[in-house]
Amino acid sequence: MFRDRKLFFSDFKRGGNHGSSGMRLSDLIARVMAQRRVLVWFGVAALAAACLGILLTRIELDSDVINMLPKGFESVGGLKIYDRDFEQTRELTFALRCQPQDVDKLEEFAPTFVENLRKQSWCDRVLAGSPMETPDGIRDLQSIAVPLLLNLEPAAFDQTMSILQPERIQERLHRLHQEIEAGSPRPEFELGFDPLGIIAPALKPFAEANAIEQEQPLTSPDRTMRVFLVVTNQPSLSAFECQRLMRQVNAFRARAGDGWDGGPLEVLVTGRSAYVAEISLSMRYDIVATLGSSVLLVGIIFFVGFRRWLPLLGMGFSLL
């Protein structure tokens, strides 16, 4: 009997040798698994770390609600263009808030804060007061005068167009010339800003709606808060770009109070980028926490039922 068993195993060995050419890869895997167990576990750990890193860094969170609309419609495409090019989606609103006894110090500190804002690499433009106070603001008002002119009511539009009649232009220039000879500085500014006299009527509804004519349009009534509008050069509105921008903004906020010698000063910020960054980070943590708790719960149930970990780990790595 022993001799027959020996012959059987010798025949099996010879048969295995005949089929070794088709099982070389499996033999290699089996040999590595049996003889290089430490190396195998290091490889598994490296693969798991790589998969986890890819999962955490490549999570795509679309923050644009318009992308939920069906594609292929011109109306949807037009809405996306309007939202991307005509909405102030890259605008951040900063605010400085101080104690009531420090309102004068806040007034003195505001220009320093604005200058520091303009030096930031992510800042494209800052609006800290009336557009009439800066040359860039005046040029912008002149550029938007034509669209606002076409948006006037019919009666106001006809009245504004009547200013372009030759006799009306001559009458206006003669009046401004007399005021200049009288020593008034206002006519020179009016000629530089509105040579034909049609920009002011076009901007009148805009000025009334936005309170441009106020002395401090971006200041609270009690003067304890100053508001600054900042347009960023953010390349896109994706969740990761918003997070990157807000990391830079928060770093600026941490040092924005340098040079302030008053009481507690709050540096506040809000905007679409701030909202998207906060919500996406919250969703990211929720996803990772849900995934981790689910894996832990399934692992505990599997171990209680089968008292083994390796099959569960193998299934988990195969799913990754």
Steps between C-alpha positions, in 0.01 A plus 500: 500500500783734587668417172182580305466834677863584419440416136187718499683805634790445263255487209327817629837673523585404146159620384552828682834545331339445161249778569744741667532713188137609534519573876826690533326821609291320760808315626686830530211660691476198731875501562502873577199465730666214686859623515468881495213564736646824638552636150145404408357685799708808419366489145143468622547792740652715223213413265243583768671833574509588130132413457405704806706796379336492158158475664561802722667724240287425198153536647312721256233718664306706247388818671310640202128431531449594134686183398202303627291636213474290182768561239443570133259793543590851386318652797711297744819595314402867511429477872845350559665778299309762698593339830868468399562834329246747637448396862751606765587141582866583569424781740580488870360744754735597782392690808689663785308533825632685802375625835298825512787688665737408211302638205755774431785249507305279259469793260877546512575127470271438200745631233775275641269200484404582140864537399583160653205348316623633166842339560355148525566270205137383492355853499411649164313809614377674816201729542523684831279801431327691227625421147536875445796504739739307273599537132420135433155547648434804281603307188272215597207734551563652158512154341167390648325828420386386153328179621338696782394768254318242288330373814335833584127552489376630160431851630836524677677356195343758266587781739862379521529471122381857461821609678695395188337767284761754380336801662472315834869404486603860424282629782652252746859574399436874530357453850795286611744754354344777705518287816868426437574873461319555829753268669282197565687163482184299433472577123850363430411172668168487316670556164754228572244250621200582280594717199164461323282508810331161447693286750347663809137438391589142407655437841221667697291182560818310582611767747160505670490122535855465632522820704816619326432857604533418868817614671585149624288248306689194633491596867245403763290782651687478831838494313612184681513293178663563164424280199745429216408324176779291348503336157735200495691346210374152583535286181190289568224451755569134573501382859878447509571844351271661757676312779841608370387863479350500848820358647682804363222733615505359853877540512453865405229544764738369766746783433255768380497668840869592487529869575168523684543660842141504621278248675381166359475512121301241307592419139196337339463354151216348301422415140434210271856366523485505880165320498611235250826436687324456834222278364735283291733443796203405715374260232848355459532427871149352502584269209824381657335451840209308347733281298725427798213422737338271240824306448548470876144379558517242220838381629369452853198305377719285274744425781219411742351260246816337360780585747735586214639825362698397191202418273343835582825685430537314172150597391560860602822530300337338198222761515755782522 
